[in-house]
Amino acid sequence: MSEQPSLLSVTELTVRRGGQLILHNLNFDLKPGEYWSIIGPMGSGKSTFLQALAGQFHAPPGSLERRVPVEFVSFKEESSRFSYSSYFYQQRYQATMSDRADDGYTAIPSLRDFLQATDSPENSALLDRLGLTPLLDRSFIKLSNGQTRKARIGKALLKHPAVLLLDNPFVGLDSTFRKDLTNWLGELANHGLTLVLVNDSADLPAFSTHVAVLNKGKLSWSGPKEDYKPELYAKAVMSAPPILQTKAQPTDFSEAFRLQAVSVRYGDTVILDRLDWVVKAGERWALFGPNGAGKSVLLSLLYGDHPQAYSNYVSVFGYRRGKSGESIWDVKRRIGFVSPELHLYFPPHLTVRQVALSGLTDTLTPPNRVSPETENDLANLLDYFSMPGVDNRSFGTLSAGEQRVVLLIRAFLKNPAVLLLDEPFQAIDSRHVDLARQLIDNFSDKTILFVTHNRNELPESINQLYTLDANMNRVEEDK
């Protein structure tokens, strides 16, 4: 019996991005009935590899052949249909702003517009399975991080590809949907859809048949999953966290935040329902809840991005929003902030240095002047995270994990009194997560709110838990 032809084949493929060599002389064959997990450390070229398979880079003749329809779900959606660079970050919270172009901004597509799904029983069943049907008329940029990821997967599947390439499909999803998605992808594989996934080496899906290990842009191992033996590394010696030379902002408040009977709604849709929460100076909280429960919206009230903070009782640093005369910039200058949504809006042409220093202005642009202390802190933090010499690289040429590390550094650089960290470790490998956790624990004088779906990610110093219930939006405190 003759061997089945490859669905995709790669021969000595080399890819450069922004002058940087990302992939080097790769060879890869994808055969029918194979389901691959692509693994490797942060910055090894995993996402670029999927993009290359999807045909997003120029490939020399003969180095890439695709013989069947292929769809790719990326970490960041940029396409002719939707680009985050057409919008401003706070626009996702402007519930009273028209989503039409006549407001002077680019028209915002609804989820229905974004999906462009025909009204067929098969498509309706797909959207129901993803939990997207109730969200079809909501503006795409007003979806939560997890909801947006589901939408991207749904859009790709609506095109009925033979091969689906998924870059970190489980990032940003709560445990319930993560399990459901794993089972569902397994069902799709059983029905003939070929899958290639970038995912964590510690969590290989049951349906995976093969594993490919990337390291520094080269395939260091590939073969059947049953033959894959994870390399046993001795636990890395952790570098001592750098001590920031920038003077720490003072903790001259007894309460960082106070919310009393806070409600947020868009039309008839209730996002938060009469929440109460007090965060005192120096406390360290974890915020949990399923996708769509309102975690990011809650943080946007505290950070000053959400206009409904002014119609609620939201007190920040002892001053009620809208009553004390403090501006949004008075709030932001004392808070270090990172979130998946903020990540989406950074222009890829900015340098790493510009992105990191933009935290000093609390915008997407860096300041004109930077103190010697801050320059030293930036260099020391990049060294600490094993990223020396990337200062002048374009942000867009970094891997998703490397970009998230740069955004963490951005949040730390001004040595703020408060850190709001919304899913800060997405796409970051375990070694760099350990480094980040150690550094956060070393910030003994800061008030911290940490959002995650994974309790194992929490720094040891996080000792109070706050859980949002998606159905009733009630809050439980877990001691």
Contacts in CASP RR format, 6 or more apart in sequence:
PFRMAT RR
TARGET T0000
AUTHOR 0000-0000-0000
METHOD contacts of the structure
MODEL  1
MSEQPSLLSVTELTVRRGGQLILHNLNFDLKPGEYWSIIGPMGSGKSTFL
QALAGQFHAPPGSLERRVPVEFVSFKEESSRFSYSSYFYQQRYQATMSDR
ADDGYTAIPSLRDFLQATDSPENSALLDRLGLTPLLDRSFIKLSNGQTRK
ARIGKALLKHPAVLLLDNPFVGLDSTFRKDLTNWLGELANHGLTLVLVND
SADLPAFSTHVAVLNKGKLSWSGPKEDYKPELYAKAVMSAPPILQTKAQP
TDFSEAFRLQAVSVRYGDTVILDRLDWVVKAGERWALFGPNGAGKSVLLS
LLYGDHPQAYSNYVSVFGYRRGKSGESIWDVKRRIGFVSPELHLYFPPHL
TVRQVALSGLTDTLTPPNRVSPETENDLANLLDYFSMPGVDNRSFGTLSA
GEQRVVLLIRAFLKNPAVLLLDEPFQAIDSRHVDLARQLIDNFSDKTILF
VTHNRNELPESINQLYTLDANMNRVEEDK
3 31 0 8 1.000
4 31 0 8 1.000
4 32 0 8 1.000
5 67 0 8 1.000
6 29 0 8 1.000
6 30 0 8 1.000
6 31 0 8 1.000
6 65 0 8 1.000
6 67 0 8 1.000
7 30 0 8 1.000
7 31 0 8 1.000
7 32 0 8 1.000
7 66 0 8 1.000
7 67 0 8 1.000
7 68 0 8 1.000
7 162 0 8 1.000
7 163 0 8 1.000
7 194 0 8 1.000
8 28 0 8 1.000
8 29 0 8 1.000
8 30 0 8 1.000
8 53 0 8 1.000
8 64 0 8 1.000
8 65 0 8 1.000
8 66 0 8 1.000
8 67 0 8 1.000
8 68 0 8 1.000
8 70 0 8 1.000
8 163 0 8 1.000
9 28 0 8 1.000
9 29 0 8 1.000
9 30 0 8 1.000
9 64 0 8 1.000
9 65 0 8 1.000
10 26 0 8 1.000
10 27 0 8 1.000
10 28 0 8 1.000
10 29 0 8 1.000
10 52 0 8 1.000
10 53 0 8 1.000
10 63 0 8 1.000
10 64 0 8 1.000
11 27 0 8 1.000
11 62 0 8 1.000
11 63 0 8 1.000
11 64 0 8 1.000
12 25 0 8 1.000
12 26 0 8 1.000
12 27 0 8 1.000
12 63 0 8 1.000
13 23 0 8 1.000
13 25 0 8 1.000
13 26 0 8 1.000
13 27 0 8 1.000
13 28 0 8 1.000
13 52 0 8 1.000
13 59 0 8 1.000
13 63 0 8 1.000
13 64 0 8 1.000
14 21 0 8 1.000
14 23 0 8 1.000
14 24 0 8 1.000
14 25 0 8 1.000
14 26 0 8 1.000
14 63 0 8 1.000
15 21 0 8 1.000
15 22 0 8 1.000
15 23 0 8 1.000
15 48 0 8 1.000
15 52 0 8 1.000
15 57 0 8 1.000
16 22 0 8 1.000
17 48 0 8 1.000
17 57 0 8 1.000
17 396 0 8 1.000
17 397 0 8 1.000
18 393 0 8 1.000
18 394 0 8 1.000
18 397 0 8 1.000
19 397 0 8 1.000
20 393 0 8 1.000
20 397 0 8 1.000
21 217 0 8 1.000
22 45 0 8 1.000
22 48 0 8 1.000
22 217 0 8 1.000
22 397 0 8 1.000
23 45 0 8 1.000
23 48 0 8 1.000
23 49 0 8 1.000
23 52 0 8 1.000
23 217 0 8 1.000
23 218 0 8 1.000
24 217 0 8 1.000
24 218 0 8 1.000
25 218 0 8 1.000
26 49 0 8 1.000
26 52 0 8 1.000
26 217 0 8 1.000
26 218 0 8 1.000
26 219 0 8 1.000
27 219 0 8 1.000
28 53 0 8 1.000
28 212 0 8 1.000
28 219 0 8 1.000
28 222 0 8 1.000
30 36 0 8 1.000
30 53 0 8 1.000
30 163 0 8 1.000
30 194 0 8 1.000
30 196 0 8 1.000
32 194 0 8 1.000
33 192 0 8 1.000
33 194 0 8 1.000
33 209 0 8 1.000
34 194 0 8 1.000
34 209 0 8 1.000
34 210 0 8 1.000
35 189 0 8 1.000
35 194 0 8 1.000
35 195 0 8 1.000
35 196 0 8 1.000
35 197 0 8 1.000
35 205 0 8 1.000
35 207 0 8 1.000
35 208 0 8 1.000
35 209 0 8 1.000
35 210 0 8 1.000
36 195 0 8 1.000
36 196 0 8 1.000
36 197 0 8 1.000
36 208 0 8 1.000
36 209 0 8 1.000
36 210 0 8 1.000
36 211 0 8 1.000
36 212 0 8 1.000
37 197 0 8 1.000
37 198 0 8 1.000
37 199 0 8 1.000
37 201 0 8 1.000
37 204 0 8 1.000
37 205 0 8 1.000
37 208 0 8 1.000
37 210 0 8 1.000
37 211 0 8 1.000
37 212 0 8 1.000
37 225 0 8 1.000
38 46 0 8 1.000
38 49 0 8 1.000
38 50 0 8 1.000
38 196 0 8 1.000
38 197 0 8 1.000
38 198 0 8 1.000
38 199 0 8 1.000
38 212 0 8 1.000
38 214 0 8 1.000
39 46 0 8 1.000
39 198 0 8 1.000
39 199 0 8 1.000
39 200 0 8 1.000
39 201 0 8 1.000
39 204 0 8 1.000
39 211 0 8 1.000
39 212 0 8 1.000
39 213 0 8 1.000
39 214 0 8 1.000
40 46 0 8 1.000
40 201 0 8 1.000
40 213 0 8 1.000
40 214 0 8 1.000
40 215 0 8 1.000
40 429 0 8 1.000
41 215 0 8 1.000
41 429 0 8 1.000
41 431 0 8 1.000
42 399 0 8 1.000
42 401 0 8 1.000
42 402 0 8 1.000
42 405 0 8 1.000
42 427 0 8 1.000
42 428 0 8 1.000
42 429 0 8 1.000
42 431 0 8 1.000
42 432 0 8 1.000
43 398 0 8 1.000
43 399 0 8 1.000
43 401 0 8 1.000
43 402 0 8 1.000
44 214 0 8 1.000
44 215 0 8 1.000
44 216 0 8 1.000
44 217 0 8 1.000
44 399 0 8 1.000
45 214 0 8 1.000
45 217 0 8 1.000
45 399 0 8 1.000
46 167 0 8 1.000
46 198 0 8 1.000
46 214 0 8 1.000
46 399 0 8 1.000
47 74 0 8 1.000
47 75 0 8 1.000
47 167 0 8 1.000
47 168 0 8 1.000
47 198 0 8 1.000
47 399 0 8 1.000
47 400 0 8 1.000
48 57 0 8 1.000
48 399 0 8 1.000
49 198 0 8 1.000
49 214 0 8 1.000
50 72 0 8 1.000
50 74 0 8 1.000
50 165 0 8 1.000
50 166 0 8 1.000
50 167 0 8 1.000
50 196 0 8 1.000
50 198 0 8 1.000
51 57 0 8 1.000
51 72 0 8 1.000
51 74 0 8 1.000
52 59 0 8 1.000
52 64 0 8 1.000
53 64 0 8 1.000
53 66 0 8 1.000
53 70 0 8 1.000
53 72 0 8 1.000
53 165 0 8 1.000
53 196 0 8 1.000
54 70 0 8 1.000
54 71 0 8 1.000
54 72 0 8 1.000
54 165 0 8 1.000
55 64 0 8 1.000
55 66 0 8 1.000
55 70 0 8 1.000
56 72 0 8 1.000
68 161 0 8 1.000
68 162 0 8 1.000
68 163 0 8 1.000
68 194 0 8 1.000
69 159 0 8 1.000
69 160 0 8 1.000
69 161 0 8 1.000
69 162 0 8 1.000
69 163 0 8 1.000
70 161 0 8 1.000
70 162 0 8 1.000
70 163 0 8 1.000
70 164 0 8 1.000
70 165 0 8 1.000
71 156 0 8 1.000
71 157 0 8 1.000
71 159 0 8 1.000
71 161 0 8 1.000
71 163 0 8 1.000
71 164 0 8 1.000
71 165 0 8 1.000
72 156 0 8 1.000
72 165 0 8 1.000
72 167 0 8 1.000
73 152 0 8 1.000
73 153 0 8 1.000
73 156 0 8 1.000
73 164 0 8 1.000
73 165 0 8 1.000
73 166 0 8 1.000
73 167 0 8 1.000
73 169 0 8 1.000
74 152 0 8 1.000
74 167 0 8 1.000
75 167 0 8 1.000
75 168 0 8 1.000
75 171 0 8 1.000
75 400 0 8 1.000
75 427 0 8 1.000
76 84 0 8 1.000
76 343 0 8 1.000
76 344 0 8 1.000
76 400 0 8 1.000
77 83 0 8 1.000
77 84 0 8 1.000
77 148 0 8 1.000
77 152 0 8 1.000
77 344 0 8 1.000
78 84 0 8 1.000
78 85 0 8 1.000
81 109 0 8 1.000
81 114 0 8 1.000
81 116 0 8 1.000
82 109 0 8 1.000
82 114 0 8 1.000
82 140 0 8 1.000
84 141 0 8 1.000
84 344 0 8 1.000
84 345 0 8 1.000
85 345 0 8 1.000
85 347 0 8 1.000
86 106 0 8 1.000
87 105 0 8 1.000
87 106 0 8 1.000
87 108 0 8 1.000
87 141 0 8 1.000
87 345 0 8 1.000
88 105 0 8 1.000
88 345 0 8 1.000
89 305 0 8 1.000
89 341 0 8 1.000
89 342 0 8 1.000
89 345 0 8 1.000
89 364 0 8 1.000
90 305 0 8 1.000
90 306 0 8 1.000
91 97 0 8 1.000
91 105 0 8 1.000
91 108 0 8 1.000
91 141 0 8 1.000
92 139 0 8 1.000
92 141 0 8 1.000
92 142 0 8 1.000
92 341 0 8 1.000
93 142 0 8 1.000
93 297 0 8 1.000
93 300 0 8 1.000
93 305 0 8 1.000
93 306 0 8 1.000
93 307 0 8 1.000
93 308 0 8 1.000
94 307 0 8 1.000
95 142 0 8 1.000
95 265 0 8 1.000
95 266 0 8 1.000
95 267 0 8 1.000
95 307 0 8 1.000
95 308 0 8 1.000
96 307 0 8 1.000
97 103 0 8 1.000
97 105 0 8 1.000
99 107 0 8 1.000
99 108 0 8 1.000
99 110 0 8 1.000
99 139 0 8 1.000
100 107 0 8 1.000
101 107 0 8 1.000
108 139 0 8 1.000
108 140 0 8 1.000
108 141 0 8 1.000
109 139 0 8 1.000
109 140 0 8 1.000
110 136 0 8 1.000
110 137 0 8 1.000
110 138 0 8 1.000
110 139 0 8 1.000
110 140 0 8 1.000
111 132 0 8 1.000
111 135 0 8 1.000
111 136 0 8 1.000
111 137 0 8 1.000
111 138 0 8 1.000
111 139 0 8 1.000
111 140 0 8 1.000
111 143 0 8 1.000
111 151 0 8 1.000
112 136 0 8 1.000
112 137 0 8 1.000
113 140 0 8 1.000
114 140 0 8 1.000
114 151 0 8 1.000
114 155 0 8 1.000
115 127 0 8 1.000
115 132 0 8 1.000
115 136 0 8 1.000
115 151 0 8 1.000
115 154 0 8 1.000
115 155 0 8 1.000
115 158 0 8 1.000
116 155 0 8 1.000
116 158 0 8 1.000
117 123 0 8 1.000
117 127 0 8 1.000
117 158 0 8 1.000
123 158 0 8 1.000
124 133 0 8 1.000
126 154 0 8 1.000
126 157 0 8 1.000
126 158 0 8 1.000
127 133 0 8 1.000
127 136 0 8 1.000
127 154 0 8 1.000
129 184 0 8 1.000
130 150 0 8 1.000
130 151 0 8 1.000
130 153 0 8 1.000
130 154 0 8 1.000
131 150 0 8 1.000
132 147 0 8 1.000
132 150 0 8 1.000
132 151 0 8 1.000
132 154 0 8 1.000
135 143 0 8 1.000
135 147 0 8 1.000
135 151 0 8 1.000
138 266 0 8 1.000
138 269 0 8 1.000
140 148 0 8 1.000
140 151 0 8 1.000
142 266 0 8 1.000
143 151 0 8 1.000
144 291 0 8 1.000
144 292 0 8 1.000
144 294 0 8 1.000
144 295 0 8 1.000
144 296 0 8 1.000
145 172 0 8 1.000
145 291 0 8 1.000
145 296 0 8 1.000
145 339 0 8 1.000
145 340 0 8 1.000
145 341 0 8 1.000
145 423 0 8 1.000
146 172 0 8 1.000
146 173 0 8 1.000
146 174 0 8 1.000
146 177 0 8 1.000
146 291 0 8 1.000
146 292 0 8 1.000
147 291 0 8 1.000
147 292 0 8 1.000
149 169 0 8 1.000
149 171 0 8 1.000
149 172 0 8 1.000
149 173 0 8 1.000
150 173 0 8 1.000
150 177 0 8 1.000
150 291 0 8 1.000
153 166 0 8 1.000
153 169 0 8 1.000
153 181 0 8 1.000
156 164 0 8 1.000
157 164 0 8 1.000
157 188 0 8 1.000
161 193 0 8 1.000
162 193 0 8 1.000
162 194 0 8 1.000
163 193 0 8 1.000
163 194 0 8 1.000
163 195 0 8 1.000
163 196 0 8 1.000
164 188 0 8 1.000
164 193 0 8 1.000
164 194 0 8 1.000
164 195 0 8 1.000
164 196 0 8 1.000
165 196 0 8 1.000
165 197 0 8 1.000
166 185 0 8 1.000
166 195 0 8 1.000
166 196 0 8 1.000
166 197 0 8 1.000
166 198 0 8 1.000
167 198 0 8 1.000
167 400 0 8 1.000
168 198 0 8 1.000
168 199 0 8 1.000
168 400 0 8 1.000
168 426 0 8 1.000
168 427 0 8 1.000
169 181 0 8 1.000
169 185 0 8 1.000
169 197 0 8 1.000
169 199 0 8 1.000
170 178 0 8 1.000
170 181 0 8 1.000
170 182 0 8 1.000
170 199 0 8 1.000
170 200 0 8 1.000
170 203 0 8 1.000
171 426 0 8 1.000
171 427 0 8 1.000
172 291 0 8 1.000
172 340 0 8 1.000
172 423 0 8 1.000
172 426 0 8 1.000
172 453 0 8 1.000
173 181 0 8 1.000
173 291 0 8 1.000
173 453 0 8 1.000
174 289 0 8 1.000
174 290 0 8 1.000
174 291 0 8 1.000
174 453 0 8 1.000
175 453 0 8 1.000
176 290 0 8 1.000
177 290 0 8 1.000
177 291 0 8 1.000
178 453 0 8 1.000
182 205 0 8 1.000
182 206 0 8 1.000
182 207 0 8 1.000
185 195 0 8 1.000
185 205 0 8 1.000
185 207 0 8 1.000
186 195 0 8 1.000
186 205 0 8 1.000
186 206 0 8 1.000
186 207 0 8 1.000
188 195 0 8 1.000
189 195 0 8 1.000
189 207 0 8 1.000
190 207 0 8 1.000
195 207 0 8 1.000
197 205 0 8 1.000
197 208 0 8 1.000
199 205 0 8 1.000
201 213 0 8 1.000
201 230 0 8 1.000
202 430 0 8 1.000
204 211 0 8 1.000
204 225 0 8 1.000
208 225 0 8 1.000
209 224 0 8 1.000
209 225 0 8 1.000
210 222 0 8 1.000
210 223 0 8 1.000
210 224 0 8 1.000
210 225 0 8 1.000
211 221 0 8 1.000
211 222 0 8 1.000
211 223 0 8 1.000
211 224 0 8 1.000
211 225 0 8 1.000
211 228 0 8 1.000
212 219 0 8 1.000
212 221 0 8 1.000
212 222 0 8 1.000
212 223 0 8 1.000
213 219 0 8 1.000
213 220 0 8 1.000
213 221 0 8 1.000
213 222 0 8 1.000
213 228 0 8 1.000
214 220 0 8 1.000
221 228 0 8 1.000
236 431 0 8 1.000
236 434 0 8 1.000
238 434 0 8 1.000
238 435 0 8 1.000
238 438 0 8 1.000
239 384 0 8 1.000
239 435 0 8 1.000
241 384 0 8 1.000
241 438 0 8 1.000
241 439 0 8 1.000
241 442 0 8 1.000
242 377 0 8 1.000
242 380 0 8 1.000
242 381 0 8 1.000
242 383 0 8 1.000
242 384 0 8 1.000
242 439 0 8 1.000
244 377 0 8 1.000
244 412 0 8 1.000
244 413 0 8 1.000
244 415 0 8 1.000
245 373 0 8 1.000
245 374 0 8 1.000
245 376 0 8 1.000
245 377 0 8 1.000
246 371 0 8 1.000
246 373 0 8 1.000
246 374 0 8 1.000
246 377 0 8 1.000
246 413 0 8 1.000
246 414 0 8 1.000
246 415 0 8 1.000
247 373 0 8 1.000
247 415 0 8 1.000
248 415 0 8 1.000
248 417 0 8 1.000
248 445 0 8 1.000
249 334 0 8 1.000
249 414 0 8 1.000
249 415 0 8 1.000
249 416 0 8 1.000
249 417 0 8 1.000
250 417 0 8 1.000
251 281 0 8 1.000
251 282 0 8 1.000
251 417 0 8 1.000
251 445 0 8 1.000
251 447 0 8 1.000
253 281 0 8 1.000
253 317 0 8 1.000
253 318 0 8 1.000
253 417 0 8 1.000
254 280 0 8 1.000
254 281 0 8 1.000
254 318 0 8 1.000
255 278 0 8 1.000
255 279 0 8 1.000
255 280 0 8 1.000
255 281 0 8 1.000
255 315 0 8 1.000
255 317 0 8 1.000
255 318 0 8 1.000
256 279 0 8 1.000
256 280 0 8 1.000
256 281 0 8 1.000
256 282 0 8 1.000
256 283 0 8 1.000
256 316 0 8 1.000
256 317 0 8 1.000
256 417 0 8 1.000
256 418 0 8 1.000
256 447 0 8 1.000
257 277 0 8 1.000
257 278 0 8 1.000
257 279 0 8 1.000
257 302 0 8 1.000
257 314 0 8 1.000
257 315 0 8 1.000
257 316 0 8 1.000
258 277 0 8 1.000
258 278 0 8 1.000
258 279 0 8 1.000
258 313 0 8 1.000
258 314 0 8 1.000
258 315 0 8 1.000
258 318 0 8 1.000
259 275 0 8 1.000
259 276 0 8 1.000
259 277 0 8 1.000
259 278 0 8 1.000
259 298 0 8 1.000
259 301 0 8 1.000
259 312 0 8 1.000
259 313 0 8 1.000
259 314 0 8 1.000
259 315 0 8 1.000
260 276 0 8 1.000
260 312 0 8 1.000
260 313 0 8 1.000
261 274 0 8 1.000
261 275 0 8 1.000
261 276 0 8 1.000
261 312 0 8 1.000
261 313 0 8 1.000
262 272 0 8 1.000
262 274 0 8 1.000
262 275 0 8 1.000
262 276 0 8 1.000
262 301 0 8 1.000
262 312 0 8 1.000
262 313 0 8 1.000
262 314 0 8 1.000
263 270 0 8 1.000
263 272 0 8 1.000
263 273 0 8 1.000
263 274 0 8 1.000
263 275 0 8 1.000
263 312 0 8 1.000
264 270 0 8 1.000
264 271 0 8 1.000
264 272 0 8 1.000
264 294 0 8 1.000
264 297 0 8 1.000
264 301 0 8 1.000
264 306 0 8 1.000
264 308 0 8 1.000
264 312 0 8 1.000
265 271 0 8 1.000
270 473 0 8 1.000
271 294 0 8 1.000
271 297 0 8 1.000
271 473 0 8 1.000
272 294 0 8 1.000
272 297 0 8 1.000
272 298 0 8 1.000
272 473 0 8 1.000
273 472 0 8 1.000
273 473 0 8 1.000
273 474 0 8 1.000
274 473 0 8 1.000
275 298 0 8 1.000
275 473 0 8 1.000
275 475 0 8 1.000
276 475 0 8 1.000
277 466 0 8 1.000
277 475 0 8 1.000
279 285 0 8 1.000
279 447 0 8 1.000
279 449 0 8 1.000
280 447 0 8 1.000
281 447 0 8 1.000
282 445 0 8 1.000
282 446 0 8 1.000
282 447 0 8 1.000
282 448 0 8 1.000
283 447 0 8 1.000
283 448 0 8 1.000
283 464 0 8 1.000
284 447 0 8 1.000
284 448 0 8 1.000
284 450 0 8 1.000
284 459 0 8 1.000
284 461 0 8 1.000
284 462 0 8 1.000
284 463 0 8 1.000
284 464 0 8 1.000
285 448 0 8 1.000
285 449 0 8 1.000
285 450 0 8 1.000
285 462 0 8 1.000
285 464 0 8 1.000
285 465 0 8 1.000
285 466 0 8 1.000
286 450 0 8 1.000
286 451 0 8 1.000
286 452 0 8 1.000
286 455 0 8 1.000
286 458 0 8 1.000
286 462 0 8 1.000
286 464 0 8 1.000
286 465 0 8 1.000
286 466 0 8 1.000
287 295 0 8 1.000
287 298 0 8 1.000
287 299 0 8 1.000
287 449 0 8 1.000
287 450 0 8 1.000
287 451 0 8 1.000
287 466 0 8 1.000
287 467 0 8 1.000
287 468 0 8 1.000
288 295 0 8 1.000
288 451 0 8 1.000
288 452 0 8 1.000
288 453 0 8 1.000
288 455 0 8 1.000
288 465 0 8 1.000
288 466 0 8 1.000
288 467 0 8 1.000
288 468 0 8 1.000
289 295 0 8 1.000
289 453 0 8 1.000
289 467 0 8 1.000
289 468 0 8 1.000
289 469 0 8 1.000
289 470 0 8 1.000
290 470 0 8 1.000
291 470 0 8 1.000
292 470 0 8 1.000
293 468 0 8 1.000
293 469 0 8 1.000
293 470 0 8 1.000
293 473 0 8 1.000
294 468 0 8 1.000
294 473 0 8 1.000
295 422 0 8 1.000
295 451 0 8 1.000
295 468 0 8 1.000
296 339 0 8 1.000
296 340 0 8 1.000
296 341 0 8 1.000
296 422 0 8 1.000
296 451 0 8 1.000
297 306 0 8 1.000
298 468 0 8 1.000
299 337 0 8 1.000
299 339 0 8 1.000
299 420 0 8 1.000
299 422 0 8 1.000
299 449 0 8 1.000
299 451 0 8 1.000
300 306 0 8 1.000
301 308 0 8 1.000
301 309 0 8 1.000
301 312 0 8 1.000
301 314 0 8 1.000
302 314 0 8 1.000
302 316 0 8 1.000
302 335 0 8 1.000
302 420 0 8 1.000
302 449 0 8 1.000
303 331 0 8 1.000
303 332 0 8 1.000
303 335 0 8 1.000
303 337 0 8 1.000
303 420 0 8 1.000
304 316 0 8 1.000
304 321 0 8 1.000
304 328 0 8 1.000
304 331 0 8 1.000
304 332 0 8 1.000
305 328 0 8 1.000
309 321 0 8 1.000
309 322 0 8 1.000
310 321 0 8 1.000
310 322 0 8 1.000
312 321 0 8 1.000
313 320 0 8 1.000
314 320 0 8 1.000
314 321 0 8 1.000
315 321 0 8 1.000
316 326 0 8 1.000
316 331 0 8 1.000
317 326 0 8 1.000
317 331 0 8 1.000
317 334 0 8 1.000
319 325 0 8 1.000
319 326 0 8 1.000
321 331 0 8 1.000
329 362 0 8 1.000
332 362 0 8 1.000
333 362 0 8 1.000
333 414 0 8 1.000
333 416 0 8 1.000
334 416 0 8 1.000
334 417 0 8 1.000
334 418 0 8 1.000
335 416 0 8 1.000
335 417 0 8 1.000
335 418 0 8 1.000
335 419 0 8 1.000
335 420 0 8 1.000
336 359 0 8 1.000
336 411 0 8 1.000
336 412 0 8 1.000
336 414 0 8 1.000
336 416 0 8 1.000
336 418 0 8 1.000
336 419 0 8 1.000
336 420 0 8 1.000
337 362 0 8 1.000
337 411 0 8 1.000
337 419 0 8 1.000
337 420 0 8 1.000
337 421 0 8 1.000
337 422 0 8 1.000
338 404 0 8 1.000
338 407 0 8 1.000
338 408 0 8 1.000
338 410 0 8 1.000
338 411 0 8 1.000
338 420 0 8 1.000
338 421 0 8 1.000
338 422 0 8 1.000
338 424 0 8 1.000
339 420 0 8 1.000
339 422 0 8 1.000
339 423 0 8 1.000
340 422 0 8 1.000
340 423 0 8 1.000
340 426 0 8 1.000
341 422 0 8 1.000
342 407 0 8 1.000
343 403 0 8 1.000
343 404 0 8 1.000
343 407 0 8 1.000
345 364 0 8 1.000
346 355 0 8 1.000
346 364 0 8 1.000
346 395 0 8 1.000
346 403 0 8 1.000
346 407 0 8 1.000
347 364 0 8 1.000
347 395 0 8 1.000
348 394 0 8 1.000
348 395 0 8 1.000
348 396 0 8 1.000
348 397 0 8 1.000
349 394 0 8 1.000
349 395 0 8 1.000
349 396 0 8 1.000
350 358 0 8 1.000
350 364 0 8 1.000
350 394 0 8 1.000
350 395 0 8 1.000
351 391 0 8 1.000
351 392 0 8 1.000
351 393 0 8 1.000
351 394 0 8 1.000
351 395 0 8 1.000
352 382 0 8 1.000
352 390 0 8 1.000
352 391 0 8 1.000
352 392 0 8 1.000
352 393 0 8 1.000
352 394 0 8 1.000
352 395 0 8 1.000
352 398 0 8 1.000
352 406 0 8 1.000
353 366 0 8 1.000
353 378 0 8 1.000
353 391 0 8 1.000
353 392 0 8 1.000
354 365 0 8 1.000
354 366 0 8 1.000
354 395 0 8 1.000
355 366 0 8 1.000
355 395 0 8 1.000
355 406 0 8 1.000
355 407 0 8 1.000
355 410 0 8 1.000
356 378 0 8 1.000
356 406 0 8 1.000
356 409 0 8 1.000
356 410 0 8 1.000
356 413 0 8 1.000
357 366 0 8 1.000
357 367 0 8 1.000
357 370 0 8 1.000
357 374 0 8 1.000
357 378 0 8 1.000
357 410 0 8 1.000
357 413 0 8 1.000
358 364 0 8 1.000
358 365 0 8 1.000
358 366 0 8 1.000
358 410 0 8 1.000
359 366 0 8 1.000
359 410 0 8 1.000
359 411 0 8 1.000
359 413 0 8 1.000
359 414 0 8 1.000
360 366 0 8 1.000
360 367 0 8 1.000
360 370 0 8 1.000
360 374 0 8 1.000
360 413 0 8 1.000
360 414 0 8 1.000
361 367 0 8 1.000
374 413 0 8 1.000
374 414 0 8 1.000
377 412 0 8 1.000
377 413 0 8 1.000
377 415 0 8 1.000
378 391 0 8 1.000
378 409 0 8 1.000
378 413 0 8 1.000
379 388 0 8 1.000
379 391 0 8 1.000
381 409 0 8 1.000
381 412 0 8 1.000
381 413 0 8 1.000
382 388 0 8 1.000
382 389 0 8 1.000
382 390 0 8 1.000
382 391 0 8 1.000
382 409 0 8 1.000
384 435 0 8 1.000
384 439 0 8 1.000
385 405 0 8 1.000
385 409 0 8 1.000
385 432 0 8 1.000
385 435 0 8 1.000
385 436 0 8 1.000
386 432 0 8 1.000
387 402 0 8 1.000
387 405 0 8 1.000
387 406 0 8 1.000
390 398 0 8 1.000
390 402 0 8 1.000
395 403 0 8 1.000
395 406 0 8 1.000
396 403 0 8 1.000
398 406 0 8 1.000
399 427 0 8 1.000
400 426 0 8 1.000
400 427 0 8 1.000
401 426 0 8 1.000
401 427 0 8 1.000
401 428 0 8 1.000
401 429 0 8 1.000
401 432 0 8 1.000
403 427 0 8 1.000
404 424 0 8 1.000
404 425 0 8 1.000
404 426 0 8 1.000
404 427 0 8 1.000
404 428 0 8 1.000
405 428 0 8 1.000
405 432 0 8 1.000
405 436 0 8 1.000
407 424 0 8 1.000
408 421 0 8 1.000
408 424 0 8 1.000
408 436 0 8 1.000
411 419 0 8 1.000
411 421 0 8 1.000
411 424 0 8 1.000
412 419 0 8 1.000
412 439 0 8 1.000
412 443 0 8 1.000
416 446 0 8 1.000
417 445 0 8 1.000
417 446 0 8 1.000
417 447 0 8 1.000
418 446 0 8 1.000
418 447 0 8 1.000
418 448 0 8 1.000
418 449 0 8 1.000
419 440 0 8 1.000
419 443 0 8 1.000
419 446 0 8 1.000
419 447 0 8 1.000
419 448 0 8 1.000
419 449 0 8 1.000
419 450 0 8 1.000
420 449 0 8 1.000
421 440 0 8 1.000
421 448 0 8 1.000
421 449 0 8 1.000
421 450 0 8 1.000
421 451 0 8 1.000
422 451 0 8 1.000
423 451 0 8 1.000
423 452 0 8 1.000
423 453 0 8 1.000
424 436 0 8 1.000
424 450 0 8 1.000
424 452 0 8 1.000
425 433 0 8 1.000
425 436 0 8 1.000
425 452 0 8 1.000
425 457 0 8 1.000
428 436 0 8 1.000
433 457 0 8 1.000
437 457 0 8 1.000
437 458 0 8 1.000
437 459 0 8 1.000
437 460 0 8 1.000
438 459 0 8 1.000
440 448 0 8 1.000
440 450 0 8 1.000
440 459 0 8 1.000
440 461 0 8 1.000
441 459 0 8 1.000
441 460 0 8 1.000
441 461 0 8 1.000
444 461 0 8 1.000
448 459 0 8 1.000
448 461 0 8 1.000
448 462 0 8 1.000
450 458 0 8 1.000
450 459 0 8 1.000
450 462 0 8 1.000
452 458 0 8 1.000
464 477 0 8 1.000
464 479 0 8 1.000
465 477 0 8 1.000
465 478 0 8 1.000
465 479 0 8 1.000
466 475 0 8 1.000
466 476 0 8 1.000
466 477 0 8 1.000
466 478 0 8 1.000
467 475 0 8 1.000
467 476 0 8 1.000
467 477 0 8 1.000
467 478 0 8 1.000
468 475 0 8 1.000
469 475 0 8 1.000
469 476 0 8 1.000
END
